[in-house]
């Protein structure tokens, strides 16, 4: 936009090595125009880090299984983009000011690197099927948390309906259960269900679902029909899919390790 506004005051713009130059060769003006071109990518990367941090903070409100959600690859891509940006700026400077590199070759190299980055983003995105196979409304969660909505009669009814459904249908046995899936099973919006869990039940979706899984494990540990199962096998039968996560959540809920609980009950 700055470039277009300033170009109005010039009769002609010539192109040298496919880059635009004003005909009066005003170096100070050219340097001024390069400043926003250099700063804007840095600002975008900073906002990406901020958005990634907020997204990770809101995951417990939408997923019952977090160990399969790994977003570190996004952080590494952003960090490598900073390095790539510095290299590109340096290469372009050498190409345009001192003709150190042929500009055509430089453009091909940069295009190839950008294509490689796009391939990496698509590849790792598809591996996160638990997220990208669902149309989530995570961006709405922050507003919902900032504004405490009064509990009305409808939310109380939905709360009771939710608890009954959890007790009878046991949807928590699905290791990939998410807020989207559960709201679809209950035929309510994700915002309504999230409000009930966060405000009526005063917990997050992650803790809510895993508390039921812990209770399921406790019941099966006391049931002689599951004596031939290992503790980890019972955990997997109850909706957990990670040993470390199971041990951590079980101890948080009961104050004992699974082995201590089994020995105590026996």
Residue pairs with C-beta under 8 A, 6 or more apart in sequence:
2 33
2 36
3 20
3 33
6 22
6 29
6 33
7 13
7 22
10 22
10 23
10 24
11 23
12 23
13 20
13 21
13 22
13 23
14 20
14 21
14 23
15 21
17 95
17 96
17 103
18 103
18 107
19 96
19 103
21 30
22 29
22 30
38 89
41 85
42 82
42 85
45 78
45 81
45 82
45 85
48 74
48 78
49 75
49 78
52 71
52 74
52 75
52 78
54 142
55 71
55 138
56 71
58 138
58 141
58 142
59 66
59 69
59 138
59 206
60 66
60 204
60 205
60 206
60 207
61 138
61 141
61 179
61 194
61 198
61 204
61 205
61 206
62 136
62 138
62 141
62 178
62 179
62 180
62 190
62 194
62 205
63 69
63 130
63 131
63 178
63 179
63 205
63 206
64 172
64 175
64 177
64 178
64 205
64 206
64 209
64 210
64 239
65 130
65 175
65 176
65 177
65 241
65 242
65 245
66 206
66 245
67 241
67 242
67 244
67 245
68 130
68 176
68 241
68 242
69 128
69 130
69 131
70 128
71 128
73 120
73 124
74 124
77 117
77 120
77 121
81 117
84 113
84 117
88 110
91 101
91 106
91 109
91 110
92 106
94 100
94 101
95 101
95 102
95 103
95 106
96 103
125 132
126 132
130 176
130 178
134 178
134 180
134 181
135 180
136 178
136 179
136 180
136 190
137 190
137 191
140 190
140 191
141 194
144 191
144 194
144 195
144 198
145 198
148 199
149 195
149 199
151 199
151 200
155 192
155 195
155 196
155 199
155 200
156 200
158 186
158 188
158 192
158 193
158 196
159 196
159 200
159 201
161 186
162 186
162 193
162 196
162 197
165 171
165 185
165 186
166 172
166 212
169 185
170 212
170 216
171 177
171 181
171 182
171 185
172 209
172 210
172 212
172 213
172 216
172 238
172 239
173 213
173 216
173 237
173 238
173 239
174 181
174 239
175 236
175 239
175 240
175 241
177 209
177 239
178 205
179 190
179 193
179 194
179 205
180 190
182 193
182 205
183 189
183 190
183 192
183 193
186 193
194 205
197 203
197 204
197 205
197 208
198 204
201 208
203 211
209 239
210 239
210 240
210 249
210 253
211 253
212 239
213 235
213 238
213 239
213 240
213 249
214 238
214 249
214 250
214 253
214 254
216 238
216 239
217 234
217 235
217 238
217 240
217 246
217 250
217 258
218 254
218 261
220 226
220 229
220 234
220 237
220 238
221 231
221 234
221 258
221 261
221 262
221 265
222 265
226 234
226 237
229 237
231 258
231 259
231 262
232 243
232 246
235 243
235 246
235 250
235 258
240 246
240 249
246 258
247 257
247 258
250 256
250 257
250 258
250 261
251 257
254 261
256 264
